[in-house]
Amino acid sequence: MKKNSLLKKILKTPLPKNNMRNKIVAGNWKMNLGIQQGADLIKNIIEAKPQLNPHQKVIFCTPFTHLNSSSEVLKSAPSGYLLGAQNCHDQPSGAYTGEISVDMLTELQVSAVIIGHSERRQYFGESNEFLKNKVDSLVSKGKMILFCCGEPLSIRESDKQNEYVARQLQESLFHLSAEAMMNHIVIAYEPIWAIGTGVTASTQQAQDMHAFIRSLLKETYHEDVSKEISILYGGSCNATNAAELFACPDVDGGLIGGAALKAESFLPIISAMP
């Protein structure tokens, strides 16, 4: 099988005839849960909701220490359940103590990787240029990229959030071809002021930013790209507000933090996917 065909089979559920975009709920466990707790969580979720629609995906983005055990659990999972990592290095190997390469992730059956999370940008100084290099490395290895973008409170209060997010996308993503964008990229909008604070952007604020991002995709590439790329909301999405957020025309799911750590709070979010 040709490489491109294989990538599409692994990474991308074929779109139904109505051109529905993939709907995705990704759980970002961050630095939480023990190894057995993580394996049990995945098992409980799959047992409670064993079947997903053809256009739905659930991604478990675990700490590095969980990847092997989570991969074993997911080997017997139905279609649509994927393993994700929270980060990777841009280099294939070398003297980078504490880092992990894309090839290492591949050995553990990792399908998707979070890139550019606000915590990586803030605490570890990851620049747009460094993220661009990570994107290129992941694309070359056929991975799905959950690319995070979003503004801090000061930018939101100055009403410059569109320019801020546009710069993140332009400097780290928009060098890719249209084909690479459609085959590898999922964008996750995370208003930094709403992460872990319990404060959620209003439904209209989320929809407005997602619509703006989609308009950038159309302007930079073409309408097919803007219609096909999934855009997730990543700011304190939970069981209470997920259905309302996911009903927005340009919100295709969520990148979930704390609510992804327990089956009873994560399952309602998965069920809220259209």
Buried (B, 14 or more C-beta within 10 A) or exposed (E): EEEEEEBBEEBBBEBEEEEBBBBBBBBBBBEBBEBEEBBBBBBBBBEEBEEBEEBBBBBBBBBBEBBEBBBEBBEEBEEBBBBBBBBBBBBEEEEEEEBBBBEBBEEBBBBBBBBBBBBBBEEEEBEBEBBBBBBBBBBEBBBBBBBBBBBBEEBBEEEEBBEBBBEBBEBBBBEBEBEBBBBBBBBBBBBBBBBEEEEBBEBEBBBBBBBBBBBBBBEBBEEEBBBBBBBBBBBBBBBEBBBBBBEBEBBBBBBBBBBBBBBEBBBBBBEBBB
